[in-house]
Amino acid sequence: MGAKPALVSESGTLSYLELSERINRYARWAIAVGFAPGDTIGLLLKSCPDYLAIWLGLTRAGLTVALLNTQLTGDSLAHSLRIVAPRGVIAGHGLVEHIHVIRGQVGEDMPCWTYGVDDPLLPRLEHASAGFSGAPLEAAERAPALLSDRALYIYTSGTTGLPKAAVVTHLRIMRWAQWFRGMMNITPADRMYDCLPLYHSVGGVVAIGATLAGGGTVVIRDKFSASQFWSDVVAHRCTVFQYIGELCRYLLTQPPQADERGHQLRLACGNGMQEEVWTAFQQRFHVPQILEYYASTEGNVSLYNCEGRPGSVGRIPPFLSHRYPVTIVRTDTDSGTPLRDASGRCIRCAPNEVGEVLGEITGNVTQSGTHFEGYSDVNATHSKVLRDVLAPGDSWYRTGDLMKRDTQGYFYFVDRIGDTFRWRGENVSTTEITMLLSHCTGVRDAAVYGVQIPGTEGRAGMAALAVDTAFDLDTFRRDCAQRLPKYARPVFLRIVSTLSRTGTFKLQKSTLQSEGYNPTCISDPLYFDDAAQNRYVALDSQLFQTLQSGRSAI
């Protein structure tokens, strides 16, 4: 077993024995430097086998490792460091420069090390740790961490604001690894294809932890490539892969490839696959099983679709409902706050009624489905807790996600609170509309959000579209009329060259929404759906002023 490959990448391979030895060397290095249990170290490194070895080694020494988003720079990166108050930072090739730029914001005297690259001002971690023994640590060197100790900070995506640092304990890491090992039925024969960021809980903990716990091999790729995916999966004989968000839809947009059915995949595991994508993905690529689930890094709500029902994020079997208390409550679409009855209690949703998903917090750490570990920021932690929900004094975790549950107990994701908006007396799901617009002729990518028009109630739909040469405004309008009810069709269009996404394919819509449809501050082409002319017309300053006056007939 020791010689078997544990982690494989373009930069090299680590066997199980080599991985273990590196973990122990990094742990001894941290102890020798003088770091104490509970200290935090920032890790800013691109995906590679040593990424895992470094954070496992540091956490073995009792430290907390902040897994920094490699896409962040400047103020966002400085913020991510400040909120966890690190004793030091480890930065890799192409990322060291980002640390130098923000040193004045996080402390000129904060120790830094490089990995995989020389820097005249900083020591290199591989060289500093090379002289230490790779043998297992003795208790006399440093006692093992407790399950309740903090192991990692994993950051939220920051799609609607600055990232928050979620606390992840050793117990949570072990549960993730063992849960998914069991659900995916990982064996030593399995090879996991992992092209998700290692700073994320799915790519960096779930995919790798479950595979290693089952004795398999993880093939790590620094980034996802839709054009190279199938040839890579075939070349490495992968049997399982981890997806998230839009990854599977991107694969469907690719032209047919010779390897797309010549693979050995038995399972695709992940979250965020829409029903329409699910069916088309399985039919085209012949992947036998899809294991869709719902969870978040910091949350206490977990749902698993083990039955393979397209579109559902899972259900909780009745015999486990007492272990995983989850409910859906009615929510005001405009304010995003749960509605309450005359007695002050939240109102449970009826079957197929949309509301916010909540998970009860009992404070019992041993009950896996009810514990909430929170964030580095106490105020951020408190903001996610809702009290007096169903009974006086109870506490529930707010997921911020809108779902519905059918009569058989299956949950279906609808949208994020704040993304869903109300127009013409109807609730509009941006997730649903985005998916439908993505299938319109010439549309490569889409983002949907609500914008306010003076003199109207609710928010009108606006779509930012990345398009190709096949796109035509009249054709698009006809496509929308065929696919969408009138209230859900975009009133405004913004044609962009590309849409900004996080490393886990989540759309970053906050800037688009704040800019709205004002042509004086937007250089992209803007259009307004003129009902009188039955077509989209260019939105110029004069039309904008008319809309802002509240005198327009929408």
Salt bridges, closest charged atoms under 4 A:
GLU10 OE2 - ARG221 NE 3.84
ASP39 OD2 - ARG87 NH1 2.73
ASP50 OD1 - ARG22 NH1 2.64
ASP118 OD1 - ARG124 NH1 3.16
ASP119 OD2 - HIS100 NE2 3.02
GLU126 OE2 - ARG124 NE 2.93
GLU141 OE1 - ARG28 NE 2.73
ASP190 OD2 - ARG266 NH2 2.91
ASP232 OD2 - ARG221 NE 2.70
ASP232 OD1 - HIS236 NE2 3.70
GLU246 OE2 - ARG249 NE 2.68
GLU246 OE2 - ARG501 NH2 3.59
GLU260 OE1 - ARG284 NH2 2.99
GLU276 OE2 - HIS439 NE2 3.05
GLU307 OE2 - ARG315 NE 2.91
GLU353 OE2 - ARG330 NE 2.82
GLU356 OE1 - ARG398 NH2 2.68
ASP401 OD1 - ARG416 NH1 2.77
ASP406 OD2 - ARG309 NH1 3.64
ASP419 OD1 - LYS509 NZ 3.80
ASP445 OD1 - ARG249 NH2 3.35
ASP445 OD1 - ARG501 NH2 2.74
GLU515 OE1 - ARG494 NH1 2.67
ASP524 OD2 - ARG494 NE 2.88
ASP529 OD1 - ARG477 NE 2.72
